[in-house]
Amino acid sequence: MSLEVKGLTVSYEDRVVLDNIELSLENGQIIGLVAPNGTGKTSLFNAIMRFIPIRAGHILIDDKEYKDTAKDVLELHKKITFFPDQADLHENFSGKEHIQMYADIWKKDKSKVDAIIDRLQMRGYVGRKVETYSLGMRQRLCFAMVIAADTPIMLMDEVMNGLDPENVNLVSKILQELKREGKIIFVSSHLLDNLDEYADRILFLKDGGVHFVYDRYEAAEVYYKVLLDTGQQEKLFEKWELPDGTIRLNQSKLCIPLTNYTNQQELELFQFLRGMNIEELEVGSLGTSEYYTHLYGNSESKPGRQLNEVKS
């Protein structure tokens, strides 16, 4: 199974929201989607589902194009499930009735409903009407409905919204299980560190396009990531000429690339940093939250290789 998005452009009146998006996804992948609110994450999902008109572009599954016709949209929706909006839940239906409905519509088979309920630890409340559910219970129900549909492609917009840490871990584990079953899963989320636990690639949207792709399985540059107050930073700058590509995040966190350092230089810098009684020092590649701050937040970098030149 493959999903391809070619030259996708979406606009609202004169405002272009998505501009010439190109994606190619294969089965058994989880793709994270990250961007500030209002920059096109939900529009991308809606466009793939053909819920909204597109100005240009093509949606293909296994090389077959699905156009904006009633027949094509019906066939498309047999292959892709879009994470339900909590506002679309029926308040007077039970959770189990919702799950059964999705299983019946997509698979004509309700035999796995009880297993899904147990898998998501919903047995204690799933028989009650949805009007009694908390935000987190509703979110788990929406996730269970997508699992019941069991389509090969799943689009999950803010799947972790309203979940406590225990259920975030539970849903993350099930996402990994679905990936092993061969699903193509697209997840947008504001829990950036959590994305690092299960996503294969994270796409960052900016200015209407895919600005940067973070592939978690490709070799990445290693940094010293250190928290320093203003005085400590001044002391460091006096002693060390930091290399190009050094990034300062939120004024206090420095990410110093080690690519061009010798082992001896790395050791000397490490010892110098430790000698300042710093609050935190970590060695490793940048994570999703650090990329996010650098791309969208208050960060500075010395001249050198830019993020969109790492992999785009």
Secondary structure, DSSP 8 states (H G I E B T S, - for coil): -EEEEEEEEEEETTEEEEEEEEEEEESSEEEEEE--TTSSHHHHHHHHTTSS--SEEEEEETTEE--SSHHHHHHHTTTEEE---GGGS-TTSBHHHHHHHHHHHHHS--TTHHHHHHHTT-TTTTTSBGGG--HHHHHHHHHHHHHHH--SEEEEESTTTT--HHHHHHHHHHHHHHHHTT-EEEEE-S-HHHHHHH-SEEEEEETTEEEEEEETTS----EEEEE--HHHHHHHHHH----TT-EEETTTEEEEE-TT--HHHHHHHHHHHHTTT-SEEEEE---HHHHHHHHHSSEEE-SS--GGGT--
